Amino acid sequence: MTDLPYDDTEDPEAQNYDGDQLELAERLSLRRVAGMSTQLADITEVEYRELQLERVVLVSVWTSGTQADVDNAVAELRLLAETAGSQVLEALVQRRSHPDPATFIGRGKVDELREVVIATGADTVICDGELEPAQLRNLEDRVGVKVIDRTALILDIFAQHAKSAEGKAQVELAQLQYLRQRLRGWGGNLSRQAGGRAAGGAGIGGRGPGETKIETDRRRIRTRISVLRKRLREMDAVRATKRQERQRNEVPSVAIVGYTNAGKSSLLNRLTGAGVLVENALFATLDPTTRRSESADGRVYTLTDTVGFVRHLPHDLVEAFRSTLEESVLADLLLHIVDGSDADPQGQIKAVHTVLAEIGAAHIAEQLVINKIDLAQPHALMVLRSQYPDALFVSARTGAGIDELKQRIEQRLPRPAVEVRVLLPYERGDLVNKVHTSGEIVSLEHTGEGTALTARVNQGLAGELEPYRR
């Protein structure tokens, strides 16, 4: 296989494998309006302001690693911010042994951040980490603009990109779990009490000091979380029913996992023509897509595109998307897609392995696939080949290496366990078809008495073929 760029300008099939991409056109038509106010002055409750990330300053604390690691982390935060619809104006990095417990960054850095915000006209500060409620409050008080952390930024991107009912419910659940620990008032607003006449004429039992507004909101959040969890359990049952049908027929499953924007959806489109939305952005697709495919010898298996991973993926998201991520846990083979053109592909691989271990999928057979070789530097590919000799090198855009990938998938699919030798009457063509689709034919001969087959099949099909053994 060569690493030379492949020219697909005269190949219509190569250009159209992603389909019409109507969802992408709809998404691009709804970009945020630049220059809108973040409503810091006129909205009293911080938690209910709409996230409008137009002009932002990034802040990162360098606690370990090399300068290259820090640069990669800031570059990724910049991509996340731009995916959320913002314009990044400046980035500040501070080297510390650990983040400041009060303000995330030191007092001197807070003053410098304030000066940068004033000079650039920024309306939002994004911190590369998960901030404690006190850190968020202190930074907002001292800087004078809205401050959010990496977790809130990722949740906002997920909220923009969720399309299905299940995806929207999962994102809302993660947002509420994140918000519940950070609910607070602006100017003491949520500390006011509802009692006496403020009870709204509730009468007996409604008078007295009552509960504070923050307690009321926390109770409402807990109630909403319970409703969402119940709804997701019902959706889990539907997903499990669909999965059981494949398991009953013992259809092998292949899950496509990997870092966000590594090209998983493009690869699924190239392999199956699924037409899944493709965009050069982080977390472009959230909802899993399963498509049927066939091996060269006629065996049927499924390919599932899953949600992308990222470094320090918020724990609330992992919990909320656990049912979706189960597709990876229950797969027979994981196609681990890596962006070969990324500045730190090894870091991507490590981050994905961390999330796979967290969801219990570390034991699943894995095939490493280095994608985007048409964009990668030859030296970087040479390093990856030496470090991962069993990896496959492909390009979903040009089609390079796709045939070899299909062959590798077929080789690593689970093989049927039972070998049978049968003579099937010609009127039992349905059984011959089942052997073709779910088994592995060793030999086939048409005789005067019927079809003589030697094949490897699963236990269920072996039972159906038992009367015709020879």
GIDAGI-V754227 format. One record per backbone hydrogen bond with DSSP energy under -1.0 kcal/mol. CO is the residue of the C=O (numbers start at 1). NH is the residue of the N-H. Records with the same first field share a line. If there is no record, write none. Layout:
# GIDAGI-V754227
CO: NH  NH
This chain:
# GIDAGI-V754227
8: 11
11: 15
12: 16
16: 19
21: 25
22: 26
23: 27
24: 28
25: 29
27: 30
39: 43
45: 48
46: 49
52: 54
54: 87
55: 123  124
56: 89
57: 126
58: 92
59: 128
60: 94
62: 96
66: 70
67: 71
68: 72
69: 73
70: 74
71: 75
72: 76
73: 77
74: 78
75: 79
76: 80
77: 81
78: 82
79: 83
80: 84
81: 86
82: 85
87: 56
90: 58
92: 60
94: 62
100: 104
103: 105
104: 100
106: 110
107: 111
108: 112
109: 113
110: 114
111: 115
112: 116
113: 117
114: 118
115: 119
116: 120
117: 121  122
124: 57
125: 148
126: 59
127: 129
129: 150
132: 136
133: 137
134: 138
135: 139
136: 140
137: 141
138: 142
139: 143
140: 144
146: 125
148: 127
149: 153
150: 154
151: 155
152: 156
153: 157
154: 158
155: 159
156: 160
157: 161
158: 162
164: 168
165: 169
166: 170
167: 171
168: 172
169: 173
170: 174
171: 175
172: 176
173: 177
174: 178
175: 179
176: 180
179: 182
188: 191
189: 192
190: 214
192: 213
195: 198
196: 199
197: 200
203: 206
211: 194
212: 216
213: 217
214: 218
215: 219
216: 220
217: 221
218: 222
219: 223
220: 224
221: 225
222: 226
223: 227
224: 228
225: 229
226: 230
227: 231
228: 232
229: 233
230: 234
231: 235
232: 236
233: 237
234: 238
235: 239
236: 240
237: 241
238: 242
239: 243
240: 244
241: 245
242: 246
243: 247
244: 248
245: 249
246: 251
252: 302
253: 332  333
254: 304
255: 335
256: 306
257: 337
258: 309
259: 262
263: 267
264: 268
265: 269
266: 270
267: 271
268: 272
269: 273
279: 281
289: 305
291: 303
293: 301
295: 298
299: 295
301: 293
302: 254
303: 291
304: 256
305: 289
309: 260
314: 318
315: 319
316: 320
317: 321
319: 322
321: 325
324: 327
325: 328  329
326: 330
333: 255
334: 367
335: 257
336: 369
338: 371
339: 342
344: 348
345: 349
346: 350
347: 351
348: 352
349: 353
350: 354
351: 355
352: 356
353: 357
354: 358
355: 359
356: 361
361: 364
365: 334
367: 336
368: 392
369: 338
370: 394
371: 340
372: 375  376
377: 381
378: 382
379: 383
380: 384
381: 385
382: 386
383: 387
384: 388
388: 391
392: 370
394: 373
395: 399
399: 402
400: 395
401: 405
402: 406
403: 407
404: 408
405: 409
406: 410
407: 411
408: 412
418: 457
420: 455
421: 470
422: 453
424: 451
425: 428
428: 432
429: 433
430: 434
431: 435
432: 436
433: 437
434: 438
435: 439
437: 300
440: 456
443: 454
445: 452
450: 447
451: 424
452: 445
453: 422
454: 442  443
455: 420
456: 440
457: 418
458: 462
459: 463
460: 464
461: 465
465: 468
466: 469
468: 423
